[in-house]
Amino acid sequence: MPDVARDLVLECARDVVARRFDALEGRSGATILAEDFERAVAEYGKHGATIAMPPPGREWTFTDVHRIGDGHWKVDFDFWTTGGERGDLTLKLELWLTPHGTAVARVLDLRVL
């Protein structure tokens, strides 16, 4: 997966950590509401876990990337906890490369896996 797509995956993940749920709703095509993302993060936090980005250099350690076709991927991005451990919360995305070389992401789900 090219860097432009990887950068977009990380941008979407940072939106979750920063609780920018409106941005995630927009990337879902409004099929998942901001309130649904907020609820998923709140439910996850009830178990004492606080989501965090993976440590630098470990962003792709537990991330599954599935190539669907030329310039098309599905990605399962696993978050970490603020305690530095792998968490159970996963952001599911679908990504495409445009003819202009940019990437587009659609958020499919945010769930505990």
C-alpha positions in Angstrom: 0.0 0.0 0.0 1.5 3.4 -1.0 2.5 6.0 1.6 -0.4 8.3 0.6 -2.9 5.5 1.6 -1.0 4.7 4.8 -1.0 8.4 5.8 -4.7 8.5 5.3 -5.2 5.4 7.5 -3.2 7.1 10.3 -5.2 10.3 9.8 -8.4 8.4 10.3 -7.0 6.6 13.4 -5.9 10.0 14.8 -9.5 11.2 14.3 -10.7 8.4 16.6 -8.1 9.1 19.3 -8.9 12.8 19.1 -12.6 12.1 19.2 -13.3 13.9 15.9 -16.4 11.9 15.4 -18.0 14.2 12.8 -15.0 13.7 10.6 -15.4 9.9 10.9 -19.1 10.2 10.1 -18.3 12.1 7.0 -15.8 9.4 5.9 -18.5 6.8 6.5 -20.7 8.4 4.0 -23.1 9.2 6.9 -23.9 5.5 7.3 -22.4 5.6 10.8 -23.3 8.6 12.8 -20.9 10.6 15.0 -22.9 9.4 18.0 -22.3 5.8 17.1 -18.5 6.4 17.1 -18.7 8.2 20.3 -20.7 5.4 21.9 -18.2 2.8 20.7 -15.3 4.7 22.3 -17.2 5.3 25.5 -18.2 1.6 25.8 -14.6 0.6 25.2 -13.5 3.1 28.0 -16.0 1.5 30.5 -13.6 -1.4 30.7 -10.8 0.8 31.9 -9.0 1.1 28.5 -8.0 4.4 27.0 -7.3 4.3 23.3 -4.0 5.6 21.9 -2.1 5.5 18.7 0.5 2.7 18.4 4.0 3.6 19.4 6.1 5.2 16.7 7.4 2.5 14.3 4.7 0.0 15.4 1.7 1.5 13.6 1.6 -1.5 11.2 2.5 -4.3 13.6 -1.1 -5.4 14.2 -2.8 -3.8 11.2 -4.3 -6.1 8.6 -4.2 -4.8 5.0 -6.1 -6.8 2.4 -5.6 -5.9 -1.3 -9.0 -6.0 -3.0 -7.7 -4.9 -6.4 -5.4 -2.4 -8.1 -5.3 0.7 -5.8 -8.1 -0.7 -3.5 -7.6 -2.1 0.0 -9.5 -3.0 3.1 -7.7 -2.2 6.4 -8.2 -3.3 10.0 -6.3 -0.8 12.2 -5.8 -1.9 15.8 -5.4 0.7 18.5 -3.2 0.5 21.5 -3.9 1.6 25.1 -2.3 4.5 26.9 -0.5 1.8 28.9 1.4 0.9 25.8 -0.4 -2.4 25.1 -2.3 -3.6 22.1 -5.9 -2.8 22.6 -9.1 -4.5 21.3 -10.6 -1.6 19.4 -10.3 -1.8 15.6 -11.0 0.7 13.0 -12.2 -0.9 9.7 -11.6 1.1 6.5 -11.8 0.8 2.8 -9.3 2.8 0.7 -8.9 3.7 -3.0 -6.3 5.5 -4.9 -7.7 8.2 -7.3 -6.4 8.7 -10.8 -4.7 11.8 -9.5 -2.6 9.8 -6.9 -4.5 10.8 -3.8 -6.2 8.4 -1.5 -9.9 8.2 -0.4 -11.0 6.4 2.7 -14.4 5.1 3.8 -14.9 4.2 7.4 -16.7 0.8 7.6 -16.8 0.2 11.4 -15.2 0.9 14.8 -15.6 -2.1 17.1 -14.0 -4.3 19.7 -12.6 -7.4 18.0 
